[in-house]
Amino acid sequence: MENLIGLLVAAPLLGAAVLLCGGARLDRAGHWLGTALAAASFIVGAVLFADMLGRDGEDRALHQHLFSWIPVEGFQADVAFQLDQLSMTFVLLITGVGTLIHIYSIGYMEHDERRRRFFGYLNLFLAAMLLLVLADNYLLLYAGWEGVGLASYLLIGFWQHKPSAATAAKKAFVVNRVGDMGLSIAIMVMFTTFGTFTFGPVLGSAGEASEGTLTAIGLLLLLAACGKSAQVPLQSWLGDAMEGPTPVSALIHAATMVTAGVYLITRSGAIFNGAPDAQLAVVTVGAVTLLFGAIVGCAKDDIKKALAGSTMSQIGYMILAAGLGPIGYVFAIMHLVTHGFFKAGLFLGAGSVMHGMNDEVDMRRYGGLRKYMPVTFVTFGLGYLAIIGFPGLSGFWSKDKIIEAAFAKGGTEGWILGGVALLGAAITAYYMTRMMLLTFFGEKRWGSTPSPAAPGVEPVAETAHGSEAPGAHSVPDPHESPKSMTIPMIVLAFGSVFAGGLFSLNSSFVHWLEPVTGHSHGDSPLSAAAVTSATVVVLLTGVLVAWLQYGRRPVPVVAPRGSLLTRAARRDLLQDDFNHVALVAPGQYLTRGLVYVDAKAVDGAVNGTAAAFGGLSGRMRKVQNGFVRSYAVSMFGGAVVLAAATLLMRAV
């Protein structure tokens, strides 16, 4: 079975190569080829999963060595794969959800003339993410890490003729390079400390390294995770990434890019377990980000950007859980998987709404769509119930476990983290209920007179061709999406309902991952029933507040000015403003200073030296003018000087 592991990466990688290099002859069938190869990877993953289930927990890890990448003395880098319970979980999520998104894209991108290239990029994204989670060493993981960054750049900027899309792609690429520096330096420190960067020796020897070294590595890995998973302070790219086609948003937010940071921290658990300060930094970043993203999601009227804030917040929950160590590793991954189902379903549902609303993204111009788009309403609604943690649905099981784990941290830290997690649950219930009410309930508002966009609301929406066509400028005719779009939404809705319950049955998911991640119950001051009761109370409170604000009164088509916090949240809590003041402006001044120093000092010294020698040579050149009389005078003058000197010396 080990020989099948490479096929997981090879299938979508082959699709990317064929679709991107095959030319126009594949335009008619390229989308089917890309989807088939994504499905083939999922089938291989399912076969390997079935084989893994038949093995004992400690014997489930499989390895495949393909070839030596860099075989030199003292430095050995291999292209080798490791398939264990953790990587298998990601394989099934990436290929399963990824295949559904491919199917959805067949209908969504039907009229895009560059559809073949789009599916090539999707295949490349899957291949890079699979390489990342299957690598058996950090250097190969880094190759997949950079491949994911490249694919995200290509997909976010797919409609590069739109300046906003080109800018968003560049922003995502640049911000992620900051985090990538952390991973590259961490790998260098690992090699100098352990003499290798293979998972087994590094993680097995982590206990022998000093706490300071492990802390340094842990903080560098956290920096990398902040970039890929859009955590504070490297979260500014995520909202702008909505400029890509909606299937891209679903793929990035549910199954690939933003989950990479959670995987990196969980896979490196042995390093963080030996570095308490690094763990504290991880939980702090997670706690801050889950509130940051939730607050941003409350103020967005663009349906995709509201979901982007939601993703930032939910990944914050996962990072927080991963920072709890063995108490939370399993639940971080559990929430990652359930989030993959309901967040993919929500994004695809948002795309379905846009498809039926002339690509309008402003929720204030929706209203009453449940009557016109029943399948989208039901599937989106189930995703909504799952993400807010409605009892019995997938998000309830996974998010509750994270909240319990936060309290189980113990002491003051446990109370603070548990309180933050509960507050995040309340805000999540509020902004997601707001989204449901604005989109599917109330009176229809899509025939309202167009007005200037409110602050923080994008005035231009995407179309299936990527053109700039504001949906508000024409009266939409809401209609249900084709089956190629609704069937993946229905499948994801089933996952949103049942996945968490299946994972929690007899603690099956805990037992599945425990041989890889370890697990500890901690010491919670609250019982599981008390935590569940508190979670349900805050959930209902958030729903009630949203209903009182948006369900009982007419919704204005143009957002009111709002409070200072609301206005700040519309501007993503001023994250771009902060980046400009703290990073961009100082960088510009530094660049100008360096240019001045280069021009005046470096170039000045070089040019000054050249000018001095040029002037000297010009003056010396006058001595050699070619006139005999000048040479005769020079010879006579020299003779006089020599004679005078000789006489003077004799006289002395």
C-alpha angles and dihedrals in degrees: 000000000000090000091064095062094081090054089066089068098029097060099059091034089056089049092052092049095048096043095046096043102030097082132211094324087080097051094102098047104021095100091054092049093050092048093046093052092048088051090047090056089051091051091051088049091051091051091051090046092053090050091048092053089059092059131079116263095253094046100050099096114104127193132198124186113200105174144319108274100190111010107180133136110284094003122075121174118177135190096228134145132220119198114188134143093284097049091042090057090055093044092057092045095047097045097036099048090033092057092050090051089051090053091048090050091058089071099030095053095035096122098038110112091210095053094124091058091046091057090046089056091047090053090048089052092053093046093050093048092047090050089052096054097038098049115114093207138043095243093058088043087056090055090055090043091058091042089057089051092052093047092048090051091052094046099042089050094039091122091048092161085078108080090213091057093047090049093048092051092049091048093052090048095049096044091049091051087064091057092042090060087062092054094046093051091045090056090051091051090048092053094048090047103041102018090236142053098213113125097235100054095036097049093036092054097040091103090061095057123087120264090241092057093047090048091052092049091045094052091048090051089049090053089054091048091050090058099047096036096042097240127158122312096019097044101104096098098060100076093047090050087076086083087084121085113286095252087059090055090051092049095047095044101040113030114009138018105027092045092058094082092053090050092049094053094043093047089050093050094128090060094049093044088063094046112062093176091055090048090052090052090051095051091045092053091047094048094047093046096048089057093039094054094043093053091049090050091055094063103040119105092183103092094215095047090049088055089047090057087048091054091050089053096046092048085051088061090052094048090048090052092047089052090058089071121215089355092065112019094095094046092048089058092041091056090044090058097044089045088053090061102043098036093049088049092049094050093046088048089052089051090050090052090050090048090057095041102055089263094299111161101181108103090203087070094054125068132144095025094140088083094053102036107034098162092048090046094052096044094043089046092054090050088050092052090047096051095048089052100248107186113271098016124105098262091053092061098044101038093045090054091054091050090049090049091050091056090043089063084084134214125042092322091058093051092049095048092044091050092049091050091051092048090051090052091054093049090046090055089049100051095040091050088049089053093050093047095047093047109036108017138055127036121329112263102178094100093057121123110271113255134182113283117263119246110286094018117116109238093204128057133199124254130201087264095046093245124144105255119147108219091208090069092068130042108253124225102216113219139160119266123249121271093257085067102035098048094062088046090054092049091050090048089058088053090048089056105039110021097083094047092051091050092049095047106116088342087285095159092050091052090046096056101029096090089059105032102023121223138231128181096214122202111285118189088209130061121240090250091054092050091048091049092050091048092051091048094052090044092055090045092055092047092048095050091049092048092049090051101040108013101054101043137045115273114231114231090225116051115245118243092259132190126315090262091050092051091048091049090052086058090050092261089300093290093144091045090052092048090051093050097039101036117006100047095044088046091053092049091047091050092049090049092050091048090051092048090047093049098042105029109025099030090033092057093046095044092042092053091048091048092049093052090043091054092045092049090048091055093044090049090065089067090063098055100141098241115130093209091057091050090048091051090048091050092047091048091049092049091051091051092049093047092048091049092049093050091047092052092050092049091053 
